[in-house]
Amino acid sequence: FNKNLKYHVDDFRVKVIGESKFDSTYCAYVPIETTQLGKARGMMRNYSYVSNFLAENQVELNGLPIVQITEWNRDQDRIKFNFCYPVKYSDSFPKHEEISFKLLKGQKALKAIYNGNYISSDRAWYYLMDYAERNQISIDPKPVEFFYNNPNMGGDALKWTAEVYMPIK
């Protein structure tokens, strides 16, 4: 057990920055429901699907891929999230059965920098919850993650970066 725990802890880094905010952005998104561990698989399954649709319809991208957690049931290890691509606003977004468009509203949040395989980026959620508890900050446990790297390109996962935000109530 200790050997596996040490291996897991050596596999990622989390640095809590503290109070911050993220900006509003329009985005194209697909809703996904899965386990926490299944989050990365849901992202990978939809990465090309959404990006190809946007490219085919000449929708201009405007930032990094985002995961917006909409529900987090820790007791049952279930999450619902929107896998989002920031896009430039248009008054005529293309229609699609599964891909929608919306304004993701920016807000004040606790921020952490996560380095490691995105499969375990949820570890940063717990760091932020612990930070909030220790500093008596009321949070809404629906994290928002911004991903800087494309895991399909490979490389050292400890060099992959995500900004993770836990909204402040």
VENTABEL-V600577 format. One record per residue. N is the residue number from 1. RES is the residue in one letter. PSI is psi in whole degrees, 0 to 359 (* if undefined). D_FIRST is the distance of its C-alpha to the first C-alpha in whole Angstrom. Layout:
# VENTABEL-V600577
N_RES_PSI_D_FIRST / N_RES_PSI_D_FIRST
This chain:
# VENTABEL-V600577
1_F_310_0 / 2_N_321_4 / 3_K_314_5 / 4_N_321_5 / 5_L_314_6 / 6_K_317_9 / 7_Y_316_10 / 8_H_315_11 / 9_V_328_12 / 10_D_351_14 / 11_D_356_15 / 12_F_165_18 / 13_R_141_20 / 14_V_129_22 / 15_K_116_25 / 16_V_126_27 / 17_I_322_30 / 18_G_205_32 / 19_E_137_35 / 20_S_202_36 / 21_K_161_38 / 22_F_152_38 / 23_D_156_41 / 24_S_150_42 / 25_T_147_43 / 26_Y_149_44 / 27_C_154_42 / 28_A_138_41 / 29_Y_158_38 / 30_V_133_37 / 31_P_141_35 / 32_I_143_32 / 33_E_130_30 / 34_T_190_26 / 35_T_168_22 / 36_Q_316_21 / 37_L_330_19 / 38_G_355_23 / 39_K_312_24 / 40_A_321_24 / 41_R_319_25 / 42_G_322_28 / 43_M_311_29 / 44_M_321_29 / 45_R_330_31 / 46_N_355_34 / 47_Y_303_34 / 48_S_324_37 / 49_Y_308_39 / 50_V_314_39 / 51_S_323_40 / 52_N_317_43 / 53_F_316_44 / 54_L_317_45 / 55_A_315_46 / 56_E_330_48 / 57_N_12_50 / 58_Q_42_50 / 59_V_126_48 / 60_E_125_47 / 61_L_155_44 / 62_N_42_43 / 63_G_193_40 / 64_L_151_36 / 65_P_146_34 / 66_I_144_33 / 67_V_125_31 / 68_Q_109_32 / 69_I_128_30 / 70_T_335_33 / 71_E_140_30 / 72_W_107_27 / 73_N_96_26 / 74_R_328_22 / 75_D_322_22 / 76_Q_5_23 / 77_D_54_21 / 78_R_140_24 / 79_I_152_26 / 80_K_136_30 / 81_F_159_31 / 82_N_124_34 / 83_F_114_33 / 84_C_146_36 / 85_Y_117_38 / 86_P_136_41 / 87_V_157_44 / 88_K_142_48 / 89_Y_143_50 / 90_S_147_52 / 91_D_4_54 / 92_S_62_54 / 93_F_144_50 / 94_P_153_50 / 95_K_146_50 / 96_H_148_47 / 97_E_322_45 / 98_E_341_42 / 99_I_126_42 / 100_S_170_43 / 101_F_145_44 / 102_K_170_44 / 103_L_119_44 / 104_L_111_41 / 105_K_131_42 / 106_G_161_40 / 107_Q_167_39 / 108_K_142_38 / 109_A_162_34 / 110_L_141_31 / 111_K_141_30 / 112_A_152_27 / 113_I_126_27 / 114_Y_133_24 / 115_N_126_23 / 116_G_184_21 / 117_N_133_21 / 118_Y_347_22 / 119_I_325_20 / 120_S_23_18 / 121_S_343_21 / 122_D_345_21 / 123_R_326_18 / 124_A_331_21 / 125_W_317_23 / 126_Y_323_20 / 127_Y_316_21 / 128_L_322_25 / 129_M_319_25 / 130_D_316_23 / 131_Y_315_26 / 132_A_316_29 / 133_E_313_28 / 134_R_330_28 / 135_N_12_31 / 136_Q_51_32 / 137_I_126_33 / 138_S_123_34 / 139_I_162_32 / 140_D_109_32 / 141_P_61_29 / 142_K_79_30 / 143_P_158_29 / 144_V_128_31 / 145_E_136_29 / 146_F_124_32 / 147_F_125_30 / 148_Y_339_32 / 149_N_153_31 / 150_N_107_31 / 151_P_338_28 / 152_N_343_30 / 153_M_354_31 / 154_G_205_28 / 155_G_181_28 / 156_D_114_25 / 157_A_332_23 / 158_L_350_22 / 159_K_354_26 / 160_W_140_26 / 161_T_139_28 / 162_A_140_28 / 163_E_130_29 / 164_V_128_28 / 165_Y_136_30 / 166_M_110_30 / 167_P_141_33 / 168_I_133_35 / 169_K_*_37
